[in-house]
Amino acid sequence: MGLIHRYIFKQIAIPTLLAAAAISLLLVGGGVQEQINLLQARTPIAQLNMLDVGRISAFILPTLLGFIFPITYLLGILLTFSRLADHSELIAMKAAGIPLKRIALPVVFVGAMLSGGVFIVQDQIQPWAWRNLSQLVASDLPMRIGLDMLPTGVMHKYGDWHVFIGERDENNALRDIVILNPGENGEADAYYADSAHVEHGADGSWLVLEEGYIVPADMNTKVAFPTMRERIPSLQPQAPLTARYGKTLSTLLVAEKKNNTLFMQTGAISAYTELRKVRIEIAERFAFPLMCLAVSIIAAPIGARSRKSGRAFTFLSGLIIIGGYFILRKSVEPEPLLGLYANIGLAQIPNLVLVVAGLFFFWRVDRI
């Protein structure tokens, strides 16, 4: 039996890894584009290199493993048992007195191990990755932006200044620049210059304005100048993005208790909304890991029943299982007023459906 199990695991590993690579590339690519769009919405311009894209991708991947692991393991099992059935290897094993239940038992055991692994990833690695991703997108990357890198034709907020750059010439000199420097009372000094350039020194960065004039906030007249140097304000790190994905299960439970108390005391819509988000996240922290175990129970007998139907039947079966799971998951989406444990139980309904269906097919598969 040990040899047969090693052979089956080897057959499962190949399509599983290939599917994981393909799905990861697709999902991570979409996640990277989403983060880049978010970065560009929060900052005037995003200067990214391949290292930045790689770091963003590395931080996004752990947040998606809860989806990737169950789906790819499901496809790996379906393809493997479909191929074994197609090549009559399962018939040979049955003829040798080895029922499918015994063949697939280690597959289910590995599914249980994967469930534990996904739970750890979601509870420990995912929050760490999300915090690093938020720090990178909200603070580290925006802090690189220099004033001379701002796009032209648009008013930007840069530190305390509001800056408009008409155009940039081939020597990177700034043309037709306007700067509003707000004061403490809300009024602003206005600077206008035909051209400007940035100088960097040990004492900071300076903007050298040429052929312009200044309109002080407390004066109605403008004062012309041939050249003026103004210290460029330093950028301040923006607040990192906050999300429930960046919290461990223990932190989520504390937040759930706090929001539940607040909602019970005030009945505020904001408290209800946050309570709903937290309880859904807690429910998913249990539901998605157990999906690995659930798909391992249903995939083997369905793959074995495919016989000569080919890969089309296998992929269709996988799509039906995955689509049905998430449709059912959405239809039984937890309702906060039912309580935390009821929410966790409702989130497990799709897993229970897969397990029951899988046990039924296991019971039937050795009869055909």
Legacy VTK file of the C-alpha trace (Angstrom):
# vtk DataFile Version 3.0
C-alpha trace
ASCII
DATASET POLYDATA
POINTS 368 float
0.000 0.000 0.000
2.846 2.391 0.703
4.102 2.103 -2.854
0.624 2.719 -4.296
0.113 5.760 -2.109
3.465 7.253 -3.083
2.596 6.673 -6.723
-0.789 8.399 -6.343
0.682 11.332 -4.440
3.274 11.811 -7.150
0.529 11.830 -9.768
-1.489 14.340 -7.742
1.475 16.626 -7.076
2.206 17.403 -10.733
-1.217 18.759 -11.810
-1.686 20.383 -8.410
1.549 22.372 -8.693
0.842 23.309 -12.299
-2.665 24.474 -11.407
-1.305 26.356 -8.388
1.234 28.168 -10.568
-1.378 29.120 -13.172
-4.027 30.245 -10.674
-1.465 32.077 -8.521
-0.172 33.958 -11.556
-3.701 34.971 -12.508
-4.837 36.014 -9.031
-1.582 37.680 -8.010
-1.465 39.583 -11.307
-4.932 40.960 -10.642
-3.972 41.806 -7.067
-0.826 43.649 -8.184
-2.830 45.711 -10.684
-5.350 46.557 -7.966
-2.593 47.718 -5.603
-0.931 49.788 -8.332
-4.262 51.479 -9.088
-4.739 52.132 -5.382
-1.215 53.531 -5.108
-1.746 55.863 -8.043
-5.049 57.012 -6.553
-3.356 57.896 -3.244
-0.211 59.476 -4.721
0.457 61.692 -7.728
2.718 59.229 -9.518
3.979 55.723 -8.854
7.621 54.990 -9.663
7.785 51.202 -9.624
10.552 48.856 -10.648
10.579 45.100 -10.976
11.722 44.701 -7.366
8.696 46.668 -6.179
6.349 44.537 -8.277
8.032 41.416 -6.912
7.614 42.605 -3.321
3.953 43.457 -3.892
3.408 40.032 -5.471
5.164 38.273 -2.573
2.961 40.049 -0.030
-0.255 39.429 -1.997
0.306 35.685 -2.480
-0.218 34.651 1.196
-3.547 36.514 1.237
-4.780 34.320 -1.637
-3.543 30.908 -0.507
-6.814 30.230 1.274
-8.459 30.153 -2.177
-5.568 28.638 -4.127
-4.866 25.572 -1.963
-8.378 24.046 -2.041
-8.956 24.733 -5.737
-5.619 23.361 -6.930
-5.788 20.298 -4.665
-9.287 19.594 -5.973
-8.099 19.781 -9.586
-5.061 17.638 -8.823
-7.163 14.863 -7.293
-9.767 14.974 -10.063
-7.167 14.781 -12.826
-5.212 12.012 -11.115
-8.134 9.716 -10.372
-9.634 10.452 -13.781
-6.380 9.343 -15.414
-6.169 6.253 -13.204
-9.719 5.323 -14.200
-9.068 6.093 -17.859
-6.001 3.796 -17.905
-7.876 1.047 -16.006
-5.405 1.317 -13.118
-8.233 1.615 -10.606
-9.794 -1.572 -12.023
-6.462 -3.344 -11.556
-6.269 -2.140 -7.943
-9.823 -3.317 -7.292
-8.983 -6.676 -8.850
-6.086 -6.898 -6.405
-8.553 -6.443 -3.552
-7.820 -2.768 -2.857
-11.039 -0.719 -2.653
-11.090 2.935 -3.615
-11.804 3.870 -0.026
-8.397 2.585 1.051
-6.677 4.149 -1.953
-8.162 7.562 -1.282
-7.813 7.553 2.521
-4.290 9.066 2.470
-5.548 11.688 -0.006
-8.136 12.722 2.580
-5.430 12.702 5.268
-3.312 15.087 3.181
-6.428 17.246 2.710
-6.743 17.459 6.496
-3.084 18.457 6.758
-3.584 21.113 4.104
-6.554 22.429 6.067
-4.296 22.892 9.066
-1.661 24.538 6.882
-4.152 26.957 5.344
-5.458 27.863 8.800
-1.921 28.728 9.959
-1.240 30.705 6.780
-4.444 32.717 7.167
-3.956 33.293 10.878
-0.250 34.126 10.961
1.332 34.655 7.535
-1.582 36.483 5.899
-1.762 39.256 8.563
2.025 39.708 8.396
1.931 39.906 4.587
-0.999 42.327 4.583
0.697 44.646 7.088
3.859 44.701 4.985
1.854 45.275 1.817
0.003 48.178 3.433
3.276 49.696 4.652
4.800 49.379 1.189
1.853 50.851 -0.731
0.794 53.507 1.761
4.182 54.746 2.963
7.382 53.350 1.474
6.588 53.824 -2.233
4.915 57.266 -1.938
7.906 58.588 0.050
10.106 58.152 -3.045
8.241 60.748 -5.060
10.172 63.939 -5.729
8.531 67.245 -6.536
10.189 67.272 -9.959
8.543 63.902 -10.708
4.972 65.208 -10.488
2.840 64.931 -13.635
2.230 68.168 -15.487
-1.057 69.948 -16.006
-2.586 68.912 -12.675
-2.605 70.506 -9.232
-0.975 68.205 -6.656
-0.625 68.273 -2.893
3.028 67.800 -1.984
3.683 68.012 1.735
2.203 71.352 2.818
2.290 72.753 -0.706
-0.182 72.686 -3.547
1.842 72.518 -6.753
0.938 72.997 -10.413
3.512 72.334 -13.147
2.633 73.500 -16.636
5.193 71.416 -18.496
8.617 69.808 -18.237
11.269 70.369 -20.896
13.878 67.975 -22.284
16.357 68.996 -19.523
13.772 68.136 -16.838
13.341 71.808 -15.958
9.884 72.750 -14.712
7.952 75.397 -16.639
5.023 77.622 -15.650
5.004 76.495 -12.038
2.498 77.650 -9.414
2.861 76.964 -5.695
0.365 77.679 -2.933
1.906 77.603 0.528
-0.911 77.597 3.134
-0.404 79.443 6.384
-1.765 78.755 9.847
-4.947 80.804 9.260
-5.888 79.031 6.047
-4.540 81.781 3.790
-1.782 80.938 1.337
1.234 82.634 -0.177
1.248 82.166 -3.939
4.420 81.699 -5.976
4.533 81.941 -9.774
7.632 81.268 -11.871
8.471 80.805 -15.521
10.874 77.986 -14.704
12.229 76.057 -11.733
14.531 73.171 -10.871
15.265 71.089 -7.806
18.586 71.141 -5.966
19.562 68.512 -3.406
22.045 69.217 -0.638
23.106 68.126 2.820
20.557 70.518 4.319
17.659 69.094 2.303
16.024 69.708 -1.049
15.367 73.172 -2.450
13.241 74.468 -5.283
14.955 77.220 -7.244
12.351 79.491 -8.861
13.398 81.801 -11.703
11.730 84.812 -13.270
8.637 84.885 -11.166
6.732 86.734 -8.499
5.146 86.111 -5.137
1.763 87.225 -3.863
1.866 87.114 -0.043
-1.340 86.166 1.712
-1.466 89.498 3.575
-0.833 91.671 0.498
-2.768 92.483 -2.657
0.318 93.309 -4.687
2.833 90.981 -6.241
6.571 91.106 -5.633
8.735 90.098 -8.569
11.995 88.217 -8.186
14.695 87.024 -10.615
15.587 83.983 -8.487
14.229 82.525 -5.269
15.060 79.393 -3.295
12.393 77.687 -1.220
12.907 74.618 0.923
10.783 71.751 -0.375
8.535 70.369 2.369
9.224 66.802 3.404
6.644 64.141 2.714
4.936 62.522 5.673
4.152 58.797 5.662
0.507 58.128 5.006
-1.493 55.958 7.343
-1.234 52.277 6.351
-4.318 50.662 4.897
-6.349 48.967 7.602
-8.293 45.796 6.933
-9.481 42.726 8.741
-7.097 40.676 6.565
-4.234 42.125 8.584
-5.490 40.718 11.884
-4.945 37.371 13.530
-7.900 35.307 14.718
-7.331 36.322 18.335
-7.318 40.001 17.336
-10.490 39.508 15.303
-12.215 37.907 18.281
-11.331 40.912 20.433
-12.647 43.250 17.720
-15.833 41.161 17.428
-16.501 41.417 21.135
-15.852 45.167 21.120
-18.107 45.867 18.123
-20.829 43.576 19.452
-20.871 45.476 22.753
-20.909 48.810 20.922
-23.751 47.708 18.668
-25.810 46.381 21.554
-25.355 49.642 23.457
-25.885 52.124 20.627
-27.518 50.279 17.728
-25.338 52.379 15.410
-25.244 51.396 11.740
-21.467 51.861 11.657
-21.040 49.415 14.533
-23.356 46.931 12.805
-21.423 47.216 9.526
-18.076 46.650 11.207
-19.492 43.786 13.292
-20.739 42.130 10.108
-17.338 42.424 8.415
-15.494 41.025 11.411
-17.856 38.083 11.877
-17.704 37.197 8.178
-13.910 37.242 8.331
-13.884 35.031 11.440
-16.276 32.586 9.775
-14.085 32.472 6.658
-10.981 31.801 8.757
-12.594 28.470 9.665
-14.498 27.769 6.434
-11.805 28.138 3.785
-9.176 25.963 5.525
-11.694 23.141 5.938
-12.511 23.408 2.254
-9.242 21.507 1.590
-10.559 18.548 3.589
-14.005 18.773 2.011
-12.759 18.754 -1.594
-10.413 15.849 -0.867
-13.420 13.744 0.138
-15.519 14.502 -2.931
-12.810 14.752 -5.628
-11.461 11.184 -5.560
-14.751 9.315 -6.157
-15.903 11.803 -8.808
-12.576 11.511 -10.627
-12.792 7.722 -10.416
-16.301 7.741 -11.919
-15.186 9.695 -14.987
-13.929 6.500 -16.691
-13.619 7.269 -20.413
-15.257 10.693 -20.238
-11.908 12.457 -20.619
-10.462 15.636 -19.226
-13.425 17.741 -20.313
-15.621 15.902 -17.817
-12.930 16.310 -15.163
-12.571 20.062 -15.623
-16.335 20.484 -15.833
-16.722 18.572 -12.584
-14.123 20.783 -10.945
-15.818 23.958 -12.142
-19.200 22.717 -10.934
-17.797 21.881 -7.498
-15.938 25.188 -7.149
-18.783 27.275 -8.575
-21.370 25.464 -6.489
-19.275 25.927 -3.365
-19.006 29.702 -3.724
-22.612 30.117 -4.822
-23.732 28.185 -1.764
-21.245 30.128 0.341
-22.769 33.392 -0.827
-26.331 32.199 -0.313
-25.676 31.307 3.335
-23.531 34.358 4.048
-23.552 34.905 7.811
-25.922 37.391 9.388
-24.371 39.222 12.381
-27.575 39.308 14.426
-27.523 35.501 14.640
-24.398 35.549 16.786
-20.777 34.568 16.229
-21.126 30.791 16.583
-24.174 30.697 14.319
-22.179 32.603 11.708
-19.320 30.122 11.930
-21.780 27.244 11.589
-23.506 28.765 8.548
-20.157 29.266 6.835
-19.488 25.529 7.165
-22.615 24.510 5.217
-20.813 24.398 1.818
-18.107 22.192 3.349
-20.709 19.883 4.864
-22.493 19.588 1.513
-19.232 18.545 -0.165
-18.458 16.047 2.587
-21.917 14.444 2.456
-21.808 14.260 -1.340
-18.298 12.839 -1.207
-19.256 10.139 1.289
-22.203 9.168 -0.896
-19.991 8.844 -3.967
-17.439 6.873 -1.963
-20.190 4.474 -0.949
-21.308 4.107 -4.564
-17.970 4.103 -6.368
-16.887 0.576 -5.464
-20.241 -0.773 -6.711
-19.670 0.170 -10.345
LINES 1 369
368 0 1 2 3 4 5 6 7 8 9 10 11 12 13 14 15 16 17 18 19 20 21 22 23 24 25 26 27 28 29 30 31 32 33 34 35 36 37 38 39 40 41 42 43 44 45 46 47 48 49 50 51 52 53 54 55 56 57 58 59 60 61 62 63 64 65 66 67 68 69 70 71 72 73 74 75 76 77 78 79 80 81 82 83 84 85 86 87 88 89 90 91 92 93 94 95 96 97 98 99 100 101 102 103 104 105 106 107 108 109 110 111 112 113 114 115 116 117 118 119 120 121 122 123 124 125 126 127 128 129 130 131 132 133 134 135 136 137 138 139 140 141 142 143 144 145 146 147 148 149 150 151 152 153 154 155 156 157 158 159 160 161 162 163 164 165 166 167 168 169 170 171 172 173 174 175 176 177 178 179 180 181 182 183 184 185 186 187 188 189 190 191 192 193 194 195 196 197 198 199 200 201 202 203 204 205 206 207 208 209 210 211 212 213 214 215 216 217 218 219 220 221 222 223 224 225 226 227 228 229 230 231 232 233 234 235 236 237 238 239 240 241 242 243 244 245 246 247 248 249 250 251 252 253 254 255 256 257 258 259 260 261 262 263 264 265 266 267 268 269 270 271 272 273 274 275 276 277 278 279 280 281 282 283 284 285 286 287 288 289 290 291 292 293 294 295 296 297 298 299 300 301 302 303 304 305 306 307 308 309 310 311 312 313 314 315 316 317 318 319 320 321 322 323 324 325 326 327 328 329 330 331 332 333 334 335 336 337 338 339 340 341 342 343 344 345 346 347 348 349 350 351 352 353 354 355 356 357 358 359 360 361 362 363 364 365 366 367
